[in-house]
């Protein structure tokens, strides 16, 4: 009989061992059926994710196409939830069902006013803990709000039987799948994509660390001068945010100076995943509505995107405004052209002509090749294609509990916040990676004039070379004797006169999982362990009870926030909040690997080392890696995020 995990308001939860496992505050008898899937399910598929209405009607199913069978399954899930809620009386308040553990199968629920989201992991392709599945559900819900706003709540309140699929359409369905794919290892059939825009794509680690990937290595002066170009060119009364991105990786961002108006990492993830996976962006300007759930879930903002360099780097500009007028589109179009010109890039019309000619030439060449190799009479033919070493001023950051209990909203920019200690006292090792940027000489001037590339675009091309990326990452891996790591760095957003605001831009860095973690199961195991280490650092335990207790605290803290879905997404808030300072934890499994979690002021690190390394030595290696990464902060990250008033 499966154990149903529910919130308990009047009775305490029993302490559990640190680790995965089911727990029971109440017992509810239920039956579960084998998950219905497509006839040919993906080999390394992730957990199934289902969205259903309060009436039990399926709205979205990640894996599975038989609507009739899924309608029955969704009705069963909603009936199980209602059955547990029926025990809610004066003597025993069980609350909403949270998770069910039945053998290797784990089912996790997320309940909102009008929607119920369910994640089902069968355990066949690697373990998935409750917290990790809950995070996927929260991002799934945020993606729905990203497209439709929270007006769907009022729609279902007025008409519970309304079919939301008529509003979602294929674009929303594709966006949901693209987002969920980011949590999973890459499809083994697709191979390793080391193109400039996707090489070193972290996928799961960006969600685990609540950080944004940045393009690296870049000269900090070049990056800051480009940020100021955005400020000078795009600043206006109706401009909220300006970003330069490559795929799902950030180059720079400019935000308002008021911390309460700055973007949460989860909203940035939604923007960059959506923009980075738009196939039409290379040759078209896009103007579309977006709802940023943690910024304001009640209405739309409007995003303009244009690819500035579709041929070489994929550099794109994203401009966001609350004004949806034609005049605002023209303002953004003009600003993008100015940025493109100042970066030394050719006009959009020239790029389109070049791409069109290249496509025509390729198509002609392909047809010629087919004529020489294809038997046209064949009927089967079908022409388809720190320790003190890494800690500063720890008093400026309190524990997570003190941050939760702190009263009041964000103050005005910079009030009571001292500037973040700069890295001037540390030895910055920028020269290790930036000496490869070519200097102007008599041989390259003519080529540079022909290509019209400015120094920033040239630096991007060098930085995105797969060999450059691989060499840098291997140096960091060797420094810690590690086979993998992911690193989070918290950096204050700079206000006027160089002072820090209360806002933070959380960024992450690390290599993609590769050998010896070559299959989906082994990769999911690594992320599962990193997630448990993260909970240990934040909460002192990774048990399910401790996790849900913390989520209750965040929900109570965020319940007063209007115009945001923060109250429905406490796991996002938990991971975005900095962990307690001076935390070290490790886990050794199967006498094969040592997993280390380490955190201090402004950083987190999770690393995998061979089990032959003793925990004390492994911790020392990781501390050495942290010092190196913090020393190289200016070239690896956006180390000086600017605001419109900077």
N, C-alpha and C positions, 0 to 999 in steps of 0.2 A: 504494500500500500504506500503510495507516494506521500511524502511529507509536504504540506503546504506552508510556505513561509508568509506570515502576515505581520503588519504593524500591530503592536500591542500598546495601548495607551495607558492601561491601568496596572499591568503586570510587567515586571522586569524580565529581560531575556536572560537565559542561562548563559554563563560563560562557556565559550567553546574554544577548542584548540586553534592555534594559529595556522590557518591553511584553508584549503577548500573543503566543502562538505555541506550536506543539507542540514537544516535545522527545523525545529518544530515548536511553534508557540501554540498552535492548534492543529488538530488532525482533521482532515476532511477526506472522506472516502470518495474516490473518483475513478473513473476508467479512462484510459487514454488509448487512442488508436495509433497505429503506425503512420508516420507522416506520409502524406500522399505527395508524390513528386512527378516530374515529367518522366516519360518513358526512357529518356536518355539523360539522366541527371549529370551535371558537371562532376568530373572526377574529384576535384579538390574544392568543392563548393564550401562556402561558409555557412553559418547558421541561417536557417530560414527565418524571415521576418514577415510578420503579418500585421496589417492594419485593419481593424474592424470597427464598425459603428457600435453604439450602445445597444442597438437592436440585434447585434450579432451578424450583421451583413458584411461580407468581405469587401474591402476597398482596394487592398494591395496585397499580393502574395509574391514574395521574391522567387521561390522555387515552387512550381506547380501551375498547371494550366486547366485542370478539371474544376470548373466553377461549381458544379453541383456537389462534388465531394468536399470541396473547401467550404462551401456554405454550411454543410453539416458539421464539419470540424469547428468552424468559427462559432456556430451555435452552441456546441459543446463547451468551448472555452468560455464563452460569455455566461453560459449556465453555471459552470463551475464557480466563476467569480461571484455571481449572484447568490449561489448557495452559501459561500463563505460569508458574504455580507448579511445573510439572513440571521446569522448568529449574533448580530450587533444588537445587544439589549442592555439593560441597565446594569447587569451583573458582569458582563463580559463583552468588551469592545475589541474585536479582532481587527477591524479596519480592512483595508484593501489587501487582496492577495498579492504577494510579491514574486514568489518563485516556487517551482515544484521540482524536486529531484526524484527521479525514478530510474534507478540503475545508472547507466551512463547518460541517460537523457536528462537535459536540464531545460526547463521552461521558465522564462522570466517575463514579467508583466510590467507595463507602464500604463497607468490609467489617468486619463485627463477627463475633463468635463464631458466631452462628446465622443472621444475616440479611445479605443483600447489598442495598445500595441503589444505584440507578443514576439519574443525571440525563442526559437527552438534549436537547441544544439544536441545532436545525437552522439557526440563524443567520438565519432569514427575517424575524423580527420584532425584530431588534436583537441586538447582540453580547452574549455572556455569557462571562465568563472562568472559569477553573478554580476560583479561590478562591470566587467568588460561587455557583457551582453546588455546590461542596463545602459551603458554609455552609447552603444549602437542604437538602441531604441530612442534615446533622447535626441541623437543627431537625426534619426529618421523623422521624428516629430518636428524637429526644427526645420528640416528640409521641406516638409509639407507647409509649414507656416511661411517659409521663405518664398513660396510660390503663391499661396492663397491668403495669407494673413490669418489672424485668429478669428476672423469673421465666420469661419466654419463652425465655431462653437455656437454662435447664435443661430446659424442655419439649422443645426441639429436640434437645438432646443425648440425651435418652432416646428420642425418637421423631422422627427427621429428616423423616419424611413427614407429620407432623401438619399439618392445615389450620388455620392461624392465623386465617383469616377467620371461623371459627365463634366465636372469642373477640372479634374486633374489632366486627363488626356495623355497622349504618348510622351510628351515632353517631360511632364512631372514624373511619370513612370521611369523614364530613362535617367532623370536626375537622381532619383532614389537609388537606382541600381548602381550608378556611377559612384555615389557617395558610399554605399555599403561595400563596394569593391575595394575602396581605399583601406578598409579594415582588414582585408584578407591578403594573403600572399599572392603574388602575381601568378597567373595561370601558367603552369609548367609547359603547356603546349605553345605558349606565345614566345618562349625564350626570354632572354634578358635584353631589355631595351636600354641601350646606352646612348640614345640620342641626346642632343644637347639639352632639350627641354625636360627630359624625364630621367636622365641619369642621376643616381643618388636619391631618387624619390623615396622618401621614408615611409609613406603610407601610414601604417599603424602607429609608428612612434610619434607622429605629429598629434594624434589624438591622445595617446598615453601621456605625453608630457604637456599637453595643451599648449604646444608651441607651433610656430610658423617656420617652415623651411625658408632659408635665404640663399640666394645665389652667392657662391664663394669660389675663390678668394677675389675680393675686390679692394682696390685702394680706397681707404676711407675718405680721402679728400675728393676722389672722383664721385663716390657715392653721395657725399654730402652736397657737392656742387650740383648734382643732378636733382637732389631733393629741393634745393633752392631754385632750380629752374622750374620745377613744378609749382613752387610757391609764387614765383614772379609771373608765371604764365597762366595758371589756372585759378588763382585766388579770385573770389567773387562773393557777393552776398549770398548766393544760392548754392555755392560749392561746399559740400561737406567733407568729402574724402577724395584723395587722389592717390593712385597706386601705379607703380610699374611692376609688372610681373612677367615671369617666363614660365609657362605652364602653370603648375601649382606652387611655384616657388617665388618668393618675394624679393624684389630688388630694392624698393623703397616705398614709403607711405608717408603722406602728410595728413594730419588729423586736426580737429578743433583743439584748442588749448584747455577747454573745460574737461576734466577727467570723466565726468558723467556722460559726456557726448562722444567719448572715444570708443572704439570698437572692442568688443570682447573677442577673444581668440576664436571662439566657436563661430561667431558671425564671419570672421575673416576666412575660416575654413570653408564655409558655405559659399562665399563669394569666389574664392580662388578655385574651388573644385568645379563650380558651375562655369566660370569663365575659362578655366584651363582645359575644359573638355568640350568646348564648343567647336565643332568642325568647321563652321562657317566663318570663324573669327579671322582666319588668315587673309581672306580677301574681301571681307565686308565689315562695315561699321555696324555695331549693334546698339540698339536703344531699347531697353526693356525695364519693366517694373520689378523691383525686388523688395521683399520685406525682411528686415534684419531682426530676428526674433528676440535677441537680447538687447537690442538698441531700442526698438519700438515695434511690438508685434501687432499693433492695431492698424497700421497703414503702410502704404508703399513709399519707397524712395525710387529714384530712377537712375539707372546706370548706363553710361556710355562706354563702349569698349571699341578699341581699334588696334590692330596689330601694326606696330611701327616698323618691324623688321621681320616679315614673314619668310624671307629667304634664308637667313643665316642663324639668327638667335631665337626668333619667336618672341622677341620683346613686345609686350602689349601694354597699353595704357588703359586704366579704368578710372572713370570720373563719376562721382555719385552726387546727386542733388535731390532736393525735395520738390523741385520744380519740373513738371513734365511738359512744359510748353515747347513749341517749335523753336522759339527764340533761344531757349536754353540748349537745345540740341545743337543749334548753329554755333553758340558760344563754345561748347565743348569740342565741336568739330574744328573750329578755328584754333582752339588751344592745342589740340592734338597735332595739327599741322605745324604749329609753331615749335612744339617740343620735338617733333620729327626733324624739322629743319635745323634746330640748334644742336641736335645730336649728330648731325652730319649724315642723315639718312635721306634717300631719294623720296620724292613725293609719292603719295599713295597711287596716283594714276599711273606713274611710271612702273611701280611695282606690279600693279595689276596687269599691265601690258606685258611685262617680262614673264610673269607667271603664266599668263595665257599663251604666250609664244612657246614657253617651255613645255606646257601641257600638250599643245598641238604638235610640237616636234616629237615629244615622247610617244604620243598616240600614233603618229605617222611611222616612226621607227618600229613600234610594236607591230603595226599592221604589216610592214614589210617583212619582219621576221616571221610572222605567222604564215605569210604567203609561201615562204620557202620551206616551212616545216609541217604545214597542216594539210591533210588530205581533205579537200573541200567537199568531196563526194561522200565522205563518211557520214552516215545519217546520225551518228552519235555526237557529231561535233556541235558544240553550243558555244557561241562567242560571248561568254560572260566572264566577265571577269570575277674647515680646515682645522679640523686642526687649524691653527692660526695661519697656516700657509695660504689658506684660501678664504679667510673670513675677515670682514671689515664691519665695524660699528654694528654689532648684532643687536644693540638696543633699538635700532630704528625699525626692526621687524619683530613683532611679537609672535607667539604661537598661533596656531590656527584657531584655537578656541577664543583667544583674545580678539582675533580679527573678526570672528563671527559675532562676538558680543559687543563689538565697538558700535557706538550709536552714531547716527547721522549719515547723511549722504556725502558725496564727494564735495569738498570745499572748492573754493575758487582756485584756479591754477596756481600752484606753487606755494600756497599758504602753509606755513609751518613745516615745509619740507626743505631740508637742506639739499644742496646739489649732491648728486651721487658721487662718491669718491671716484675720481678718474683713475685711469690706469697709468698715469704719468710716472708713478713711483715704480711701476713694474717695467721690465725690459720687454718691449714689444718686438716680436720677431717677424715683422712684415716682409723683410727683405728675402726671407726664405722662399716666398711664393710669388712675389711681385716683380722680381728681377727679369722674368721672362717676357714682360710686356715690351714689345719692340720699340726702340727709339727711332725717331725720324732720321733718315739718312738719304743720300742721293739716289739710292736704288729703290727705296720704298715710297718716295714722295709722289712719283708719277702714278704708281699703283694706288696709293691712298687717295689721290685726287680723283682717279677714275672710279674708285669704289665709293668715294664721298664719306668714308667712315671717320667719325670723330674719335677722340681718345677713349671715351666711355664705351662705345660700341666695340672698339678694338679690344679693350680690356675684357668685355663680356665674352667675346669670341675665344680669347685665350683661356678665361676661367672655365668655360663650358667644355673644353676639350676633355674627352673621357680619360685620356692618359693623365692629364693634369689632376683631375678629380681623384683618380685612383691612387696616384702617388701621394697626394696629401693625406688621404684617408689611411693609407697603409702606414705612413709615418706615425700617425696617432695610435693606430692599433699596436704597432711594434713598441711604442713607448710604454704601454700598459700590459704588454704580453697578452693581449686580449684577441679574441676572434670576432667580437662585436661589441658595440656600445651605442647608447643614445644619450645625448647631453641636452639639458635645458638651461637656457640663460635668460634671466629676467633683467630687462633694461628699462630704466625710467624714460618716459617721453619728455623731451626738452621743451620748456615753455619759452617765454620771452626772456631776453638778456641771458640766455644760457642756463636759466634755473630749471630745476626738475619739477614736473607736475606730479600729481599723485598717480597718474596713469602709468601702466606698465605695458610694454610690448614684449611678450614672451616668445622666444625663438628656440628652435631645436636644431641639432646637428648630429650627424653620425652616418656611418656607412649602411648600405642596404644589407639585409641578411643574405649571406651567400654560403659557400662551402664552409663547414660541413653540414649546414642546415639547408639542404637542397630541396626538401619536399615540404608540402604544406603542413603536414602534421608536426614536424620538428620545428618549423617556424612559429606555428601557433603556440607550441609549448613555451618557446622563449618569451613571446608576448604575454602569455598567461603568467609566467613567473615574474616578469617585470611589473605587471599589474599588481601582483601580490606584494612585491617589494615596495611599490609606491604606496600602497595602503598601510604597510607597516611603518614607513617613514612618517606618514601623516597622522595615523591613528594609533600607532603602537601595536596593531594587530591587523591581520588580513582576514579574520573570520567574518562570516556573513553577518552575524549579529552586530558586530562593531561597525561594519560598513553601513548597514541600514540605520543604525542609531545616528551615525554622522549625517546621513541623508535627511533624516528627520530634523536634525538641527539646522541644516541649510534650508530646508523648506520653511521652517519657522522663521528663519532670518530673512528670507527673500519674499515672504508672503505679503509684505507691505509695499513691494516694488510694483507699481502700476505700469501698464504698457509693455510688459516683458514676460517671457515665458520662463524666467529664472526659477520660479516656484515649481515648475514641472520638470526642470532639468537640474536637480541638485548634484548629480554626478559630474556634470560639466563644471559647476561651481567648485566642487571639491577638488578637482584636478587642476583648475586654474589658480586656486589659492596656493601660495607658497607653503611648502612643508615646514615643520619645525626645524630650527637651526641646529646643526651638529647632530645629524642622524647617520648611523651606519647600520646596515643589516646585510645578511648574506644567506644564501641557501645552496646547499650542496646535494645534488641528486644523482643517483645511479653511479656514483664514483667516477663520473665522466666530466662534469662541468661544475664550475663554481660561479654562482650568480651573485653579484655584489650590487647593492644599492647605497648610494652616498649622496648626502645633501648638505648644503650650508647656505650662507647668505648669497642670494642671487643665482643659485644653480641647483641642479639635480643631475646625477649620473647613474646609469644602469649599464652594467657590463657583464660579459660572459668570458670567463677565463678557463683554461684547462684545470681539471680537478687536482692535478699534480701541484698546483700553486696553493699554498696554505692560505687560509682566510686572512691572517694578519698581513702576509706578504701581498695578497691580492688587494687588500684595502690600501696599502701603501702605494702599490702600482696605480690604483685608480686616483689616489690623491695627487700623484705626480702628473697624471693625465689632466686632471682638473686644472692644476696650475698652468700647464701648457695651453690649454684651451682658453682659460681666462686671459692669459698673456696675449693670445692671438685673437682676442675678441673683436678687435677693430676690423680685421680683414675677413673674419668668418661670418659676422653678423652685421645687422644694421645697428651700429653702436651708438648712433646719435639720432634717434627718431625725432623728427621736427613737427611742429604745429604751424598753423597759418600765421601765428604771431611770432614765430622764432626769428 
